[in-house]
Amino acid sequence: MKSHQYPYINKRKKTICFCIHNSCADHITLAGSFNHWAHDELPLKPGKDGVWLIEIPMLPQGRYHYKFFIDDRMWTEDIENQLREPDGVAGWNSVLTIN
């Protein structure tokens, strides 16, 4: 079982951990308003049972939109995170708030 909600904000380590389950992908990256939607800067690491993870340094207080970019061709919102807003095209951005 999962021990955390994702994205997981670890105040002690001053990091944020993102997670996505995809057993078919060759590579997955994280992109969002915090890195100007650069889809090649933040690769996730594959783990057990199709789970991919990335831990990034804590972000400043604020509200951020993000998505995962799968195999250089498909954007997807974070289904672990129920907070989302329309992306202005035909999908959704996931929303992360740092207090």
Biopython code that builds the backbone (N, CA, C, O; Angstrom):
import numpy as np
from Bio.PDB.StructureBuilder import StructureBuilder

atoms = [
    (1, "MET", "N", (0.837, -1.202, 0.000)),
    (1, "MET", "CA", (0.000, 0.000, 0.000)),
    (1, "MET", "C", (0.874, 1.255, 0.000)),
    (1, "MET", "O", (2.009, 1.243, 0.475)),
    (2, "LYS", "N", (0.325, 2.315, -0.535)),
    (2, "LYS", "CA", (1.029, 3.587, -0.535)),
    (2, "LYS", "C", (0.991, 4.197, 0.862)),
    (2, "LYS", "O", (-0.002, 4.084, 1.580)),
    (3, "SER", "N", (2.091, 4.843, 1.229)),
    (3, "SER", "CA", (2.142, 5.431, 2.562)),
    (3, "SER", "C", (1.866, 6.932, 2.545)),
    (3, "SER", "O", (1.697, 7.537, 3.603)),
    (4, "HIS", "N", (1.818, 7.540, 1.361)),
    (4, "HIS", "CA", (1.640, 8.989, 1.267)),
    (4, "HIS", "C", (0.648, 9.350, 0.172)),
    (4, "HIS", "O", (0.400, 8.572, -0.750)),
    (5, "GLN", "N", (0.090, 10.544, 0.296)),
    (5, "GLN", "CA", (-0.603, 11.179, -0.821)),
    (5, "GLN", "C", (0.493, 11.760, -1.724)),
    (5, "GLN", "O", (1.557, 12.139, -1.234)),
    (6, "TYR", "N", (0.251, 11.832, -2.998)),
    (6, "TYR", "CA", (1.216, 12.449, -3.914)),
    (6, "TYR", "C", (0.575, 13.620, -4.604)),
    (6, "TYR", "O", (-0.628, 13.583, -4.865)),
    (7, "PRO", "N", (1.330, 14.671, -4.916)),
    (7, "PRO", "CA", (2.731, 14.810, -4.564)),
    (7, "PRO", "C", (2.919, 14.901, -3.047)),
    (7, "PRO", "O", (2.117, 15.502, -2.332)),
    (8, "TYR", "N", (4.006, 14.283, -2.587)),
    (8, "TYR", "CA", (4.295, 14.238, -1.155)),
    (8, "TYR", "C", (5.288, 15.336, -0.791)),
    (8, "TYR", "O", (6.413, 15.352, -1.289)),
    (9, "ILE", "N", (4.870, 16.249, 0.075)),
    (9, "ILE", "CA", (5.722, 17.339, 0.518)),
    (9, "ILE", "C", (6.406, 16.897, 1.809)),
    (9, "ILE", "O", (5.760, 16.717, 2.841)),
    (10, "ASN", "N", (7.730, 16.725, 1.730)),
    (10, "ASN", "CA", (8.506, 16.292, 2.886)),
    (10, "ASN", "C", (9.184, 17.528, 3.485)),
    (10, "ASN", "O", (10.248, 17.949, 3.032)),
    (11, "LYS", "N", (8.552, 18.092, 4.500)),
    (11, "LYS", "CA", (9.071, 19.331, 5.103)),
    (11, "LYS", "C", (10.419, 19.094, 5.790)),
    (11, "LYS", "O", (11.262, 19.990, 5.824)),
    (12, "ARG", "N", (10.620, 17.916, 6.326)),
    (12, "ARG", "CA", (11.876, 17.604, 7.013)),
    (12, "ARG", "C", (13.049, 17.587, 6.028)),
    (12, "ARG", "O", (14.103, 18.164, 6.294)),
    (13, "LYS", "N", (12.851, 16.915, 4.886)),
    (13, "LYS", "CA", (13.909, 16.840, 3.875)),
    (13, "LYS", "C", (13.899, 18.037, 2.916)),
    (13, "LYS", "O", (14.815, 18.207, 2.112)),
    (14, "LYS", "N", (12.844, 18.865, 3.013)),
    (14, "LYS", "CA", (12.674, 20.005, 2.109)),
    (14, "LYS", "C", (12.662, 19.550, 0.639)),
    (14, "LYS", "O", (13.367, 20.095, -0.210)),
    (15, "THR", "N", (11.831, 18.531, 0.377)),
    (15, "THR", "CA", (11.674, 18.011, -0.980)),
    (15, "THR", "C", (10.193, 17.772, -1.272)),
    (15, "THR", "O", (9.354, 17.762, -0.372)),
    (16, "ILE", "N", (9.901, 17.581, -2.558)),
    (16, "ILE", "CA", (8.563, 17.215, -3.016)),
    (16, "ILE", "C", (8.733, 15.983, -3.900)),
    (16, "ILE", "O", (9.528, 15.985, -4.840)),
    (17, "CYS", "N", (7.986, 14.947, -3.592)),
    (17, "CYS", "CA", (8.078, 13.699, -4.348)),
    (17, "CYS", "C", (6.818, 13.533, -5.203)),
    (17, "CYS", "O", (5.695, 13.629, -4.708)),
    (18, "PHE", "N", (7.031, 13.281, -6.497)),
    (18, "PHE", "CA", (5.939, 13.028, -7.440)),
    (18, "PHE", "C", (6.000, 11.567, -7.856)),
    (18, "PHE", "O", (7.074, 10.968, -7.919)),
    (19, "CYS", "N", (4.836, 11.006, -8.139)),
    (19, "CYS", "CA", (4.736, 9.579, -8.442)),
    (19, "CYS", "C", (3.702, 9.367, -9.540)),
    (19, "CYS", "O", (2.661, 10.025, -9.561)),
    (20, "ILE", "N", (3.997, 8.444, -10.451)),
    (20, "ILE", "CA", (3.011, 8.050, -11.464)),
    (20, "ILE", "C", (3.162, 6.549, -11.690)),
    (20, "ILE", "O", (4.272, 6.018, -11.650)),
    (21, "HIS", "N", (2.055, 5.878, -11.925)),
    (21, "HIS", "CA", (2.089, 4.448, -12.225)),
    (21, "HIS", "C", (1.895, 4.269, -13.727)),
    (21, "HIS", "O", (0.873, 4.671, -14.283)),
    (22, "ASN", "N", (2.892, 3.659, -14.379)),
    (22, "ASN", "CA", (2.791, 3.372, -15.808)),
    (22, "ASN", "C", (3.769, 2.253, -16.119)),
    (22, "ASN", "O", (4.982, 2.468, -16.125)),
    (23, "SER", "N", (3.246, 1.054, -16.378)),
    (23, "SER", "CA", (4.122, -0.094, -16.615)),
    (23, "SER", "C", (4.536, -0.229, -18.080)),
    (23, "SER", "O", (5.288, -1.143, -18.418)),
    (24, "CYS", "N", (4.066, 0.656, -18.949)),
    (24, "CYS", "CA", (4.387, 0.570, -20.380)),
    (24, "CYS", "C", (5.408, 1.605, -20.852)),
    (24, "CYS", "O", (6.001, 1.440, -21.919)),
    (25, "ALA", "N", (5.620, 2.661, -20.078)),
    (25, "ALA", "CA", (6.461, 3.774, -20.527)),
    (25, "ALA", "C", (7.939, 3.396, -20.568)),
    (25, "ALA", "O", (8.409, 2.575, -19.780)),
    (26, "ASP", "N", (8.667, 4.021, -21.512)),
    (26, "ASP", "CA", (10.121, 3.902, -21.565)),
    (26, "ASP", "C", (10.777, 4.994, -20.733)),
    (26, "ASP", "O", (11.794, 4.757, -20.081)),
    (27, "HIS", "N", (10.195, 6.192, -20.755)),
    (27, "HIS", "CA", (10.676, 7.261, -19.888)),
    (27, "HIS", "C", (9.558, 8.276, -19.651)),
    (27, "HIS", "O", (8.683, 8.485, -20.492)),
    (28, "ILE", "N", (9.624, 8.900, -18.466)),
    (28, "ILE", "CA", (8.614, 9.870, -18.048)),
    (28, "ILE", "C", (9.353, 11.055, -17.435)),
    (28, "ILE", "O", (10.310, 10.879, -16.682)),
    (29, "THR", "N", (8.903, 12.250, -17.763)),
    (29, "THR", "CA", (9.469, 13.448, -17.154)),
    (29, "THR", "C", (8.359, 14.266, -16.494)),
    (29, "THR", "O", (7.175, 14.085, -16.775)),
    (30, "LEU", "N", (8.776, 15.162, -15.617)),
    (30, "LEU", "CA", (7.878, 16.067, -14.918)),
    (30, "LEU", "C", (8.108, 17.467, -15.467)),
    (30, "LEU", "O", (9.252, 17.895, -15.618)),
    (31, "ALA", "N", (7.027, 18.183, -15.767)),
    (31, "ALA", "CA", (7.140, 19.562, -16.238)),
    (31, "ALA", "C", (6.010, 20.372, -15.639)),
    (31, "ALA", "O", (4.925, 19.855, -15.376)),
    (32, "GLY", "N", (6.282, 21.656, -15.425)),
    (32, "GLY", "CA", (5.239, 22.500, -14.860)),
    (32, "GLY", "C", (5.639, 23.957, -14.849)),
    (32, "GLY", "O", (6.676, 24.352, -15.382)),
    (33, "SER", "N", (4.781, 24.740, -14.223)),
    (33, "SER", "CA", (5.028, 26.176, -14.156)),
    (33, "SER", "C", (6.287, 26.487, -13.352)),
    (33, "SER", "O", (6.859, 27.567, -13.504)),
    (34, "PHE", "N", (6.732, 25.555, -12.492)),
    (34, "PHE", "CA", (7.944, 25.756, -11.685)),
    (34, "PHE", "C", (9.232, 25.609, -12.489)),
    (34, "PHE", "O", (10.288, 26.043, -12.028)),
    (35, "ASN", "N", (9.175, 25.003, -13.692)),
    (35, "ASN", "CA", (10.374, 24.908, -14.539)),
    (35, "ASN", "C", (10.076, 25.347, -15.973)),
    (35, "ASN", "O", (10.700, 24.871, -16.921)),
    (36, "HIS", "N", (9.121, 26.254, -16.115)),
    (36, "HIS", "CA", (8.739, 26.825, -17.421)),
    (36, "HIS", "C", (8.338, 25.745, -18.420)),
    (36, "HIS", "O", (8.572, 25.882, -19.621)),
    (37, "TRP", "N", (7.734, 24.668, -17.916)),
    (37, "TRP", "CA", (7.231, 23.563, -18.737)),
    (37, "TRP", "C", (8.325, 22.911, -19.587)),
    (37, "TRP", "O", (8.050, 22.392, -20.669)),
    (38, "ALA", "N", (9.557, 22.940, -19.093)),
    (38, "ALA", "CA", (10.650, 22.250, -19.796)),
    (38, "ALA", "C", (10.456, 20.748, -19.593)),
    (38, "ALA", "O", (10.611, 20.235, -18.485)),
    (39, "HIS", "N", (10.117, 20.053, -20.678)),
    (39, "HIS", "CA", (9.724, 18.641, -20.567)),
    (39, "HIS", "C", (10.903, 17.676, -20.618)),
    (39, "HIS", "O", (10.698, 16.465, -20.708)),
    (40, "ASP", "N", (12.134, 18.185, -20.563)),
    (40, "ASP", "CA", (13.296, 17.284, -20.640)),
    (40, "ASP", "C", (14.260, 17.459, -19.472)),
    (40, "ASP", "O", (15.361, 16.908, -19.502)),
    (41, "GLU", "N", (13.873, 18.215, -18.440)),
    (41, "GLU", "CA", (14.782, 18.531, -17.334)),
    (41, "GLU", "C", (14.630, 17.635, -16.117)),
    (41, "GLU", "O", (15.595, 17.445, -15.376)),
    (42, "LEU", "N", (13.445, 17.077, -15.889)),
    (42, "LEU", "CA", (13.168, 16.366, -14.635)),
    (42, "LEU", "C", (12.687, 14.932, -14.897)),
    (42, "LEU", "O", (11.492, 14.650, -14.813)),
    (43, "PRO", "N", (13.628, 14.025, -15.217)),
    (43, "PRO", "CA", (13.228, 12.632, -15.483)),
    (43, "PRO", "C", (12.872, 11.881, -14.207)),
    (43, "PRO", "O", (13.540, 12.020, -13.182)),
    (44, "LEU", "N", (11.824, 11.093, -14.284)),
    (44, "LEU", "CA", (11.445, 10.223, -13.177)),
    (44, "LEU", "C", (12.256, 8.938, -13.264)),
    (44, "LEU", "O", (12.703, 8.542, -14.341)),
    (45, "LYS", "N", (12.439, 8.290, -12.111)),
    (45, "LYS", "CA", (13.167, 7.022, -12.066)),
    (45, "LYS", "C", (12.158, 5.877, -11.964)),
    (45, "LYS", "O", (11.245, 5.906, -11.138)),
    (46, "PRO", "N", (12.343, 4.860, -12.826)),
    (46, "PRO", "CA", (11.439, 3.709, -12.733)),
    (46, "PRO", "C", (11.731, 2.895, -11.476)),
    (46, "PRO", "O", (12.885, 2.696, -11.096)),
    (47, "GLY", "N", (10.657, 2.432, -10.844)),
    (47, "GLY", "CA", (10.798, 1.597, -9.648)),
    (47, "GLY", "C", (10.066, 0.288, -9.835)),
    (47, "GLY", "O", (9.893, -0.188, -10.957)),
    (48, "LYS", "N", (9.639, -0.289, -8.730)),
    (48, "LYS", "CA", (8.954, -1.572, -8.768)),
    (48, "LYS", "C", (7.514, -1.425, -9.266)),
    (48, "LYS", "O", (6.862, -0.410, -9.020)),
    (49, "ASP", "N", (7.039, -2.435, -9.957)),
    (49, "ASP", "CA", (5.623, -2.559, -10.340)),
    (49, "ASP", "C", (5.104, -1.378, -11.153)),
    (49, "ASP", "O", (3.948, -0.980, -11.004)),
    (50, "GLY", "N", (5.953, -0.818, -12.012)),
    (50, "GLY", "CA", (5.500, 0.248, -12.906)),
    (50, "GLY", "C", (5.348, 1.606, -12.243)),
    (50, "GLY", "O", (4.719, 2.500, -12.809)),
    (51, "VAL", "N", (5.914, 1.778, -11.045)),
    (51, "VAL", "CA", (5.837, 3.061, -10.352)),
    (51, "VAL", "C", (7.078, 3.881, -10.685)),
    (51, "VAL", "O", (8.201, 3.390, -10.581)),
    (52, "TRP", "N", (6.868, 5.131, -11.084)),
    (52, "TRP", "CA", (7.942, 6.058, -11.410)),
    (52, "TRP", "C", (7.925, 7.174, -10.378)),
    (52, "TRP", "O", (6.859, 7.655, -9.995)),
    (53, "LEU", "N", (9.123, 7.592, -9.922)),
    (53, "LEU", "CA", (9.228, 8.606, -8.871)),
    (53, "LEU", "C", (10.257, 9.671, -9.234)),
    (53, "LEU", "O", (11.227, 9.406, -9.944)),
    (54, "ILE", "N", (10.026, 10.866, -8.735)),
    (54, "ILE", "CA", (11.037, 11.917, -8.765)),
    (54, "ILE", "C", (10.873, 12.750, -7.513)),
    (54, "ILE", "O", (9.759, 13.023, -7.065)),
    (55, "GLU", "N", (12.012, 13.151, -6.954)),
    (55, "GLU", "CA", (12.028, 14.021, -5.788)),
    (55, "GLU", "C", (12.741, 15.304, -6.200)),
    (55, "GLU", "O", (13.878, 15.268, -6.670)),
    (56, "ILE", "N", (12.068, 16.430, -6.022)),
    (56, "ILE", "CA", (12.669, 17.711, -6.382)),
    (56, "ILE", "C", (12.825, 18.565, -5.123)),
    (56, "ILE", "O", (12.130, 18.338, -4.133)),
    (57, "PRO", "N", (13.734, 19.546, -5.154)),
    (57, "PRO", "CA", (13.870, 20.436, -3.994)),
    (57, "PRO", "C", (12.571, 21.197, -3.739)),
    (57, "PRO", "O", (11.796, 21.458, -4.658)),
    (58, "MET", "N", (12.352, 21.545, -2.474)),
    (58, "MET", "CA", (11.157, 22.303, -2.094)),
    (58, "MET", "C", (11.043, 23.568, -2.936)),
    (58, "MET", "O", (12.038, 24.241, -3.207)),
    (59, "LEU", "N", (9.829, 23.878, -3.340)),
    (59, "LEU", "CA", (9.552, 25.091, -4.112)),
    (59, "LEU", "C", (9.151, 26.219, -3.163)),
    (59, "LEU", "O", (8.694, 25.962, -2.049)),
    (60, "PRO", "N", (9.324, 27.481, -3.605)),
    (60, "PRO", "CA", (8.834, 28.595, -2.795)),
    (60, "PRO", "C", (7.314, 28.518, -2.634)),
    (60, "PRO", "O", (6.631, 27.843, -3.404)),
    (61, "GLN", "N", (6.796, 29.218, -1.621)),
    (61, "GLN", "CA", (5.351, 29.271, -1.434)),
    (61, "GLN", "C", (4.694, 29.699, -2.734)),
    (61, "GLN", "O", (5.201, 30.565, -3.446)),
    (62, "GLY", "N", (3.557, 29.081, -3.035)),
    (62, "GLY", "CA", (2.832, 29.463, -4.237)),
    (62, "GLY", "C", (1.983, 28.326, -4.760)),
    (62, "GLY", "O", (1.832, 27.282, -4.125)),
    (63, "ARG", "N", (1.437, 28.562, -5.928)),
    (63, "ARG", "CA", (0.532, 27.618, -6.580)),
    (63, "ARG", "C", (1.128, 27.271, -7.935)),
    (63, "ARG", "O", (1.444, 28.165, -8.720)),
    (64, "TYR", "N", (1.284, 25.990, -8.216)),
    (64, "TYR", "CA", (1.971, 25.530, -9.418)),
    (64, "TYR", "C", (1.085, 24.567, -10.198)),
    (64, "TYR", "O", (0.328, 23.791, -9.614)),
    (65, "HIS", "N", (1.185, 24.625, -11.517)),
    (65, "HIS", "CA", (0.538, 23.652, -12.390)),
    (65, "HIS", "C", (1.629, 22.717, -12.905)),
    (65, "HIS", "O", (2.766, 23.134, -13.124)),
    (66, "TYR", "N", (1.269, 21.446, -13.096)),
    (66, "TYR", "CA", (2.256, 20.496, -13.631)),
    (66, "TYR", "C", (1.564, 19.337, -14.334)),
    (66, "TYR", "O", (0.367, 19.103, -14.165)),
    (67, "LYS", "N", (2.359, 18.616, -15.133)),
    (67, "LYS", "CA", (1.932, 17.389, -15.802)),
    (67, "LYS", "C", (3.125, 16.462, -15.933)),
    (67, "LYS", "O", (4.269, 16.860, -15.716)),
    (68, "PHE", "N", (2.837, 15.216, -16.293)),
    (68, "PHE", "CA", (3.876, 14.266, -16.662)),
    (68, "PHE", "C", (3.913, 14.176, -18.185)),
    (68, "PHE", "O", (2.884, 14.286, -18.852)),
    (69, "PHE", "N", (5.125, 13.973, -18.729)),
    (69, "PHE", "CA", (5.316, 13.829, -20.175)),
    (69, "PHE", "C", (5.886, 12.431, -20.426)),
    (69, "PHE", "O", (7.000, 12.119, -20.007)),
    (70, "ILE", "N", (5.113, 11.606, -21.108)),
    (70, "ILE", "CA", (5.433, 10.193, -21.256)),
    (70, "ILE", "C", (5.954, 9.901, -22.658)),
    (70, "ILE", "O", (5.308, 10.224, -23.655)),
    (71, "ASP", "N", (7.140, 9.282, -22.721)),
    (71, "ASP", "CA", (7.764, 8.825, -23.969)),
    (71, "ASP", "C", (7.830, 9.909, -25.050)),
    (71, "ASP", "O", (7.666, 9.617, -26.235)),
    (72, "ASP", "N", (8.066, 11.144, -24.647)),
    (72, "ASP", "CA", (8.231, 12.276, -25.578)),
    (72, "ASP", "C", (7.020, 12.512, -26.471)),
    (72, "ASP", "O", (7.152, 13.130, -27.528)),
    (73, "ARG", "N", (5.832, 12.030, -26.065)),
    (73, "ARG", "CA", (4.690, 12.241, -26.958)),
    (73, "ARG", "C", (3.351, 12.469, -26.268)),
    (73, "ARG", "O", (2.412, 12.953, -26.898)),
    (74, "MET", "N", (3.246, 12.129, -24.983)),
    (74, "MET", "CA", (1.931, 12.224, -24.349)),
    (74, "MET", "C", (2.011, 12.953, -23.010)),
    (74, "MET", "O", (2.773, 12.570, -22.122)),
    (75, "TRP", "N", (1.215, 14.005, -22.883)),
    (75, "TRP", "CA", (1.081, 14.722, -21.609)),
    (75, "TRP", "C", (-0.070, 14.107, -20.830)),
    (75, "TRP", "O", (-1.099, 13.755, -21.408)),
    (76, "THR", "N", (0.102, 13.978, -19.518)),
    (76, "THR", "CA", (-0.996, 13.488, -18.687)),
    (76, "THR", "C", (-0.967, 14.169, -17.324)),
    (76, "THR", "O", (0.098, 14.475, -16.789)),
    (77, "GLU", "N", (-2.153, 14.398, -16.774)),
    (77, "GLU", "CA", (-2.214, 14.978, -15.430)),
    (77, "GLU", "C", (-1.860, 13.897, -14.419)),
    (77, "GLU", "O", (-1.756, 12.719, -14.760)),
    (78, "ASP", "N", (-1.679, 14.309, -13.186)),
    (78, "ASP", "CA", (-1.334, 13.417, -12.079)),
    (78, "ASP", "C", (-2.627, 12.859, -11.497)),
    (78, "ASP", "O", (-3.334, 13.564, -10.776)),
    (79, "ILE", "N", (-2.944, 11.610, -11.797)),
    (79, "ILE", "CA", (-4.210, 11.055, -11.313)),
    (79, "ILE", "C", (-4.197, 10.822, -9.804)),
    (79, "ILE", "O", (-5.254, 10.618, -9.207)),
    (80, "GLU", "N", (-3.002, 10.849, -9.169)),
    (80, "GLU", "CA", (-2.918, 10.734, -7.712)),
    (80, "GLU", "C", (-3.387, 12.015, -7.025)),
    (80, "GLU", "O", (-3.739, 12.000, -5.845)),
    (81, "ASN", "N", (-3.391, 13.122, -7.766)),
    (81, "ASN", "CA", (-3.714, 14.434, -7.217)),
    (81, "ASN", "C", (-5.085, 14.864, -7.735)),
    (81, "ASN", "O", (-5.267, 15.065, -8.936)),
    (82, "GLN", "N", (-6.039, 15.002, -6.830)),
    (82, "GLN", "CA", (-7.399, 15.365, -7.240)),
    (82, "GLN", "C", (-7.532, 16.849, -7.583)),
    (82, "GLN", "O", (-8.526, 17.251, -8.189)),
    (83, "LEU", "N", (-6.549, 17.666, -7.208)),
    (83, "LEU", "CA", (-6.607, 19.093, -7.523)),
    (83, "LEU", "C", (-6.142, 19.309, -8.954)),
    (83, "LEU", "O", (-4.982, 19.068, -9.286)),
    (84, "ARG", "N", (-7.067, 19.767, -9.799)),
    (84, "ARG", "CA", (-6.695, 20.022, -11.197)),
    (84, "ARG", "C", (-7.540, 21.140, -11.765)),
    (84, "ARG", "O", (-8.632, 21.438, -11.282)),
    (85, "GLU", "N", (-7.002, 21.748, -12.804)),
    (85, "GLU", "CA", (-7.693, 22.835, -13.490)),
    (85, "GLU", "C", (-7.545, 22.626, -14.991)),
    (85, "GLU", "O", (-6.579, 22.001, -15.429)),
    (86, "PRO", "N", (-8.483, 23.137, -15.790)),
    (86, "PRO", "CA", (-8.358, 23.003, -17.245)),
    (86, "PRO", "C", (-7.028, 23.585, -17.720)),
    (86, "PRO", "O", (-6.569, 24.610, -17.216)),
    (87, "ASP", "N", (-6.413, 22.910, -18.707)),
    (87, "ASP", "CA", (-5.110, 23.365, -19.201)),
    (87, "ASP", "C", (-5.221, 24.374, -20.341)),
    (87, "ASP", "O", (-4.206, 24.823, -20.873)),
    (88, "GLY", "N", (-6.457, 24.734, -20.721)),
    (88, "GLY", "CA", (-6.632, 25.708, -21.794)),
    (88, "GLY", "C", (-6.635, 25.080, -23.175)),
    (88, "GLY", "O", (-6.862, 25.772, -24.167)),
    (89, "VAL", "N", (-6.388, 23.785, -23.254)),
    (89, "VAL", "CA", (-6.423, 23.078, -24.535)),
    (89, "VAL", "C", (-7.605, 22.119, -24.466)),
    (89, "VAL", "O", (-8.743, 22.523, -24.704)),
    (90, "ALA", "N", (-7.348, 20.861, -24.144)),
    (90, "ALA", "CA", (-8.461, 19.918, -24.028)),
    (90, "ALA", "C", (-8.275, 18.982, -22.849)),
    (90, "ALA", "O", (-8.963, 17.967, -22.738)),
    (91, "GLY", "N", (-7.343, 19.323, -21.968)),
    (91, "GLY", "CA", (-7.057, 18.426, -20.847)),
    (91, "GLY", "C", (-6.986, 19.165, -19.537)),
    (91, "GLY", "O", (-7.635, 20.194, -19.345)),
    (92, "TRP", "N", (-6.187, 18.625, -18.636)),
    (92, "TRP", "CA", (-6.108, 19.142, -17.272)),
    (92, "TRP", "C", (-4.673, 19.328, -16.846)),
    (92, "TRP", "O", (-3.791, 18.562, -17.238)),
    (93, "ASN", "N", (-4.439, 20.359, -16.034)),
    (93, "ASN", "CA", (-3.188, 20.513, -15.309)),
    (93, "ASN", "C", (-3.441, 20.104, -13.871)),
    (93, "ASN", "O", (-4.487, 20.419, -13.303)),
    (94, "SER", "N", (-2.489, 19.406, -13.285)),
    (94, "SER", "CA", (-2.556, 19.137, -11.859)),
    (94, "SER", "C", (-2.063, 20.370, -11.126)),
    (94, "SER", "O", (-1.236, 21.122, -11.642)),
    (95, "VAL", "N", (-2.575, 20.573, -9.917)),
    (95, "VAL", "CA", (-2.250, 21.766, -9.147)),
    (95, "VAL", "C", (-1.563, 21.367, -7.850)),
    (95, "VAL", "O", (-2.022, 20.478, -7.132)),
    (96, "LEU", "N", (-0.442, 22.048, -7.561)),
    (96, "LEU", "CA", (0.300, 21.845, -6.322)),
    (96, "LEU", "C", (0.377, 23.183, -5.607)),
    (96, "LEU", "O", (0.801, 24.178, -6.194)),
    (97, "THR", "N", (-0.033, 23.215, -4.334)),
    (97, "THR", "CA", (0.053, 24.443, -3.530)),
    (97, "THR", "C", (1.051, 24.227, -2.408)),
    (97, "THR", "O", (0.949, 23.271, -1.639)),
    (98, "ILE", "N", (2.021, 25.133, -2.327)),
    (98, "ILE", "CA", (3.014, 25.108, -1.242)),
    (98, "ILE", "C", (2.672, 26.250, -0.295)),
    (98, "ILE", "O", (2.642, 27.410, -0.706)),
    (99, "ASN", "N", (2.414, 25.927, 0.972)),
    (99, "ASN", "CA", (2.073, 26.943, 1.977)),
    (99, "ASN", "C", (3.297, 27.362, 2.779)),
    (99, "ASN", "O", (3.193, 28.208, 3.667)),
]
sb = StructureBuilder()
sb.init_structure("model")
sb.init_model(0)
sb.init_chain("A")
sb.init_seg("    ")
for serial, (resi, resn, name, xyz) in enumerate(atoms, 1):
    if name == "N":
        sb.init_residue(resn, " ", resi, " ")
    sb.init_atom(name, np.array(xyz, "f"), 0.0, 1.0, " ", f" {name:<3s}", serial, name[0])
structure = sb.get_structure()
